[in-house]
Amino acid sequence: MLNNILKATLLTAAFIGTLMLPTAQANDTHSWNTLNIKHRLDDTWLLHIGTDQKFVDDMSEHAVWTLFAGAYYQATENLSVGLEARHWKKKKAGTWTEEHRFTPVLVYKDKLSPLVLTFRERAEFRTREGDDSWISRNYLKLALAARPVSPYIANELFYDVTAEKLSENRLTFGLDIGLSTTVKTGLYYMVKSQEKSGEWNGTNVFGTSLTFLW
């Protein structure tokens, strides 16, 4: 009981802290779409591969696509560790730029009935045309333990370790939907705030996800 109260207190404090970040007025609307294929080798190893497609400028232009793959090891009942690689391309002024990302990942999950808590830490190394950087991505999610539809709220805070500053925040409200035992989808709305030259710029994001398990 005391352990659950402590977890809930820390969780509430973390959400309040992230929500107190500078709020930026949204000046664009994006559409983000993810396709993911997962394969479980055994009780401890999970492989996955997928792609992201992002449309910007009020959803009128296809400007970002990524290809990613990763492997996760279930270290304990609540803790898994993984390693991901991502090839990232962005279109700007008619030109595509490329970036490679390599990411060790730590994921902790626990039940706070009737909720499920997920904490994820990503230490993301980005390299683009000789411009290298480290980004710490701290993700916190609270979901209702329900089937087939599970509503959730999540927040991901980006800290640019190289530049020593907060660089981005993503507050998300969504639904995880189980279509079958092997197919899952998701719908979400995100408020993305990004820091540039001391100012925070906002973006509305409407997203979808589709996951196949085999």
C-alpha positions in Angstrom: 0.0 0.0 0.0 2.7 2.4 1.0 4.7 1.5 -2.1 1.7 2.3 -4.3 1.2 5.7 -2.6 4.8 6.6 -3.1 4.6 5.6 -6.8 1.5 7.7 -7.3 3.0 10.7 -5.5 6.1 10.6 -7.7 4.1 10.1 -10.8 1.8 13.1 -10.0 4.8 15.3 -9.2 6.5 14.3 -12.5 3.4 15.1 -14.6 2.9 18.5 -12.8 6.5 19.3 -13.4 6.3 18.6 -17.2 3.0 20.4 -17.5 4.6 23.5 -16.0 7.0 23.8 -18.9 6.5 26.9 -21.1 3.3 26.6 -23.1 3.6 27.5 -26.8 0.8 28.6 -29.1 0.4 26.0 -31.9 1.3 27.4 -35.4 1.1 24.2 -37.4 -0.7 20.9 -37.5 1.0 17.6 -38.3 -0.2 14.0 -39.0 2.1 11.3 -37.7 1.6 7.6 -38.7 3.5 4.6 -37.4 3.6 1.0 -38.7 5.4 -1.5 -36.4 5.9 -5.3 -36.7 6.9 -7.2 -33.6 8.2 -10.8 -33.2 8.7 -12.5 -29.9 11.6 -15.0 -30.1 10.9 -16.4 -26.6 9.8 -15.2 -23.1 12.8 -12.8 -22.9 13.6 -11.5 -26.4 11.4 -9.3 -28.6 12.4 -8.0 -32.0 10.6 -5.2 -34.0 10.9 -3.2 -37.2 8.8 -0.4 -38.5 8.5 3.0 -40.1 7.2 6.5 -39.3 5.6 8.8 -41.9 5.0 12.5 -40.9 3.0 15.1 -42.8 3.6 18.8 -41.9 2.3 22.3 -43.0 -1.2 21.5 -41.9 -0.8 17.9 -43.1 -0.3 19.0 -46.7 3.4 17.9 -47.2 5.1 14.6 -46.6 8.3 15.8 -44.8 9.6 13.1 -42.5 10.0 9.4 -42.8 12.0 6.9 -40.7 12.9 3.3 -40.8 13.7 1.7 -37.4 14.6 -1.7 -35.9 15.4 -2.9 -32.4 15.7 -5.7 -29.9 14.5 -5.9 -26.3 15.5 -8.2 -23.5 13.1 -8.8 -20.6 15.4 -8.6 -17.6 12.8 -8.8 -14.9 9.0 -8.9 -14.7 8.8 -5.1 -14.8 12.1 -4.1 -16.5 13.3 -4.5 -20.1 16.3 -3.1 -21.9 16.8 -2.6 -25.6 18.8 -1.2 -28.4 17.4 0.6 -31.4 18.7 2.0 -34.7 16.8 4.5 -36.8 17.4 6.0 -40.2 15.7 9.4 -40.3 15.0 11.7 -43.3 13.5 15.2 -43.3 12.5 17.4 -46.2 13.2 21.1 -45.9 13.1 23.6 -48.7 12.7 20.7 -51.2 15.9 18.9 -50.0 16.0 15.7 -48.0 18.5 15.5 -45.2 19.5 12.3 -43.5 20.2 11.4 -39.9 21.2 8.2 -38.1 20.1 7.5 -34.5 21.4 4.8 -32.1 19.5 4.4 -28.9 19.9 2.3 -25.8 16.5 2.0 -24.1 15.3 1.3 -20.6 11.6 0.5 -20.0 9.8 0.0 -16.6 6.2 -1.1 -16.4 4.1 -1.6 -13.3 0.4 -1.9 -12.3 -1.2 0.7 -10.1 -4.7 -0.8 -10.3 -6.7 0.1 -12.3 -3.9 1.9 -14.1 -0.7 0.8 -15.8 2.4 2.9 -15.4 5.1 3.0 -18.1 8.4 4.8 -17.7 10.9 4.8 -20.6 14.4 6.4 -20.8 16.1 6.7 -24.2 19.7 7.9 -24.6 19.6 8.9 -28.2 22.8 9.5 -30.2 22.1 11.4 -33.3 24.6 12.0 -36.2 23.7 14.2 -39.2 26.3 15.5 -41.7 29.0 15.6 -39.0 26.8 17.2 -36.4 26.6 14.8 -33.5 24.4 15.1 -30.4 23.1 13.2 -27.4 19.4 13.5 -26.5 17.8 12.2 -23.3 14.2 11.3 -23.8 12.2 10.8 -20.6 8.8 9.2 -21.2 6.0 8.7 -18.7 2.6 7.1 -19.5 -0.5 6.3 -17.4 -3.0 4.0 -19.1 -6.3 2.5 -18.0 -5.9 -1.3 -17.7 -8.9 -2.0 -20.0 -9.6 -4.1 -23.1 -10.1 -3.7 -26.0 -9.7 0.1 -25.6 -7.3 1.6 -23.2 -7.2 5.4 -22.8 -4.0 7.0 -21.7 -2.1 10.2 -21.0 1.6 10.5 -21.6 4.4 13.0 -21.6 7.9 12.9 -23.1 10.5 15.4 -22.1 13.6 15.9 -24.3 16.9 17.1 -22.8 19.7 18.0 -25.2 22.8 16.7 -23.3 25.1 18.2 -25.9 23.6 21.7 -25.7 22.7 21.4 -22.0 19.1 22.5 -22.3 15.5 21.3 -22.5 14.7 21.1 -26.2 11.2 19.6 -26.6 8.1 18.4 -24.8 5.3 16.1 -26.0 2.1 15.8 -24.1 -0.2 13.1 -25.5 -3.8 12.0 -25.0 -4.7 8.7 -26.8 -6.4 5.4 -27.1 -4.7 2.0 -27.5 -7.1 -0.4 -29.3 -6.7 -4.1 -29.6 -8.3 -5.3 -32.8 -7.3 -9.0 -32.2 -4.6 -10.9 -30.4 -2.1 -10.1 -33.1 -3.2 -6.7 -34.4 -3.3 -3.4 -32.4 -3.9 0.2 -33.4 -3.8 3.5 -31.7 -5.2 7.1 -32.0 -3.8 10.1 -30.3 -3.6 13.9 -30.1 -0.3 15.5 -29.1 0.8 19.0 -28.1 4.4 19.3 -29.2 6.4 22.2 -27.8 9.9 22.8 -29.3 12.6 25.3 -28.1 14.3 27.4 -30.7 16.5 30.4 -29.9 15.0 30.8 -26.5 11.4 30.6 -27.7 8.9 27.7 -27.5 7.1 26.9 -30.7 3.9 24.7 -30.6 2.5 22.1 -32.9 -0.7 20.1 -32.9 -0.2 16.5 -33.9 -2.9 14.0 -34.8 -1.4 10.5 -34.9 -2.2 6.8 -35.7 -0.3 3.6 -35.1 -0.7 0.1 -36.4 1.1 -2.9 -34.8 1.3 -6.5 -36.0 2.4 -9.2 -33.5 3.7 -12.6 -34.7 
